[in-house]
Amino acid sequence: MDSYTFQVGALECIAINDGDAVYFAEEYATNAPRAEVTEALKAHGHQPDDIPSPYSGLIVRSETNLVLIDTGGGDLTPKVGRLLRNLQGAGIDPGDVDTVILTHGHPDHIGGNVDADGNLVFPNARHVMFRDEWDYWTDETILASFAPVYGEWSRKNLSGLGDQVELLDAETEIVPGIEAIDAAGHTPGHLALSILSGGDELLYISDAALHPIHLEHPDWHPVWDFEPAEAIANKRRLFDRAANQHAMLLAFHFPPFPSLGHVTKRGNGWQWEPLDAD
């Protein structure tokens, strides 16, 4: 499935498939016994060395705005970088996108900002990010401490945005109906989004959780979390909100695409209830 269209009140939403990856149990839970993680994954039909992970971006169209949330991995691997093709297949012209919201600076979320020649893929859009996130991923001292891919993607896909960047200092409404939520922890300025219309709400949680096992075991954290304790606290805030308000969720990496569903409170965590998108 390349895209999936649904409504949030009066807003047209289109989940866009950028491709998929495979991850491993030791990456998904660094603070839990391997046997427990393996058992939790098997309950979802996944093997510990073969965890499927879609990259699920989102278009939100209103009467006044055309917004893209996250741009995928670009040429990060041969299996991703399909976002632009699938946008066009869904009838979206990149030149019509007026706002791109970047939830954080990991390569799989910013890789579609510019093309192979360094040109902006969404030339008429402002690109919105929390200031703490931008400052972190454009700091050469910090980038030098990571694997080279982080620096390569940041220099190309963030620094390449030029003056089309808008940095947020606090939670705020970005466009009518879309509000930034502080979800720091996975990265220093990781953001989630509330998309609200007519009493319906969609929470785009980006990487606040990477798999339903992180809901069932909310104290487990993946290797990519910058500050695990903060990430866990914000995860609890987001998913308690989703459960209490019966909000729909889009979780960027939850298999299968389109990564949509609801949660209900269950013990110390939550139960993931995927949307039947067939």
Beta strands, then each sheet from edge to edge (+ up, - down):
strand 1: 3-8
strand 2: 11-23
strand 3: 51-61
strand 4: 66-69
strand 5: 99-101
strand 6: 126-130
strand 7: 165-168
strand 8: 173-175
strand 9: 178-182
strand 10: 191-197
strand 11: 200-206
strand 12: 248-251
strand 13: 260-266
strand 14: 269-274
sheet 1: 1+ 2- 3+ 4- 5- 6- 7-
sheet 2: 8+ 9- 10+ 11- 12- 13+ 14-
end
